[in-house]
Amino acid sequence: MLDIGCGVGPLRRWLPVSEFRIVGLDLSGEGVTEAGRHYDLCEVGDVSGHWVFEPESFDGVHVGAVMEHVLDWHGPLNE
């Protein structure tokens, strides 16, 4: 599962380690550091730019409370 705008990693509360690998992407280095304690991998990055992940490498993408902060939705939706 890819968690876009992962913040501090709250998605792990609902997706157990034994069943889900979670990768996070967020602008906040501090948030990514905290999320990295719960997620399998976290990267600092701008969701409106090119993502550093291979296409079709996730079964699901969670985007919570992010799109209202993105000026141009085309980039993230195309990724």
Long-range contacts (C-beta under 8 A, 24 or more apart in sequence): 1-58, 1-59, 1-60, 1-61, 1-62, 2-53, 2-58, 2-60, 2-61, 2-62, 3-35, 3-39, 3-62, 4-47, 4-61, 4-62, 4-63, 4-66, 4-76, 5-47, 5-63, 5-64, 5-65, 5-66, 5-69, 6-31, 6-32, 6-35, 6-39, 6-42, 7-31, 7-35, 8-34, 8-35, 9-34, 9-35, 9-36, 9-37, 9-38, 9-39, 9-42, 11-39, 11-62, 12-38, 12-39, 23-53, 23-58, 25-51, 25-52, 25-53, 47-75, 47-76, 48-72, 48-75, 48-76, 49-75, 50-75, 50-79, 51-79
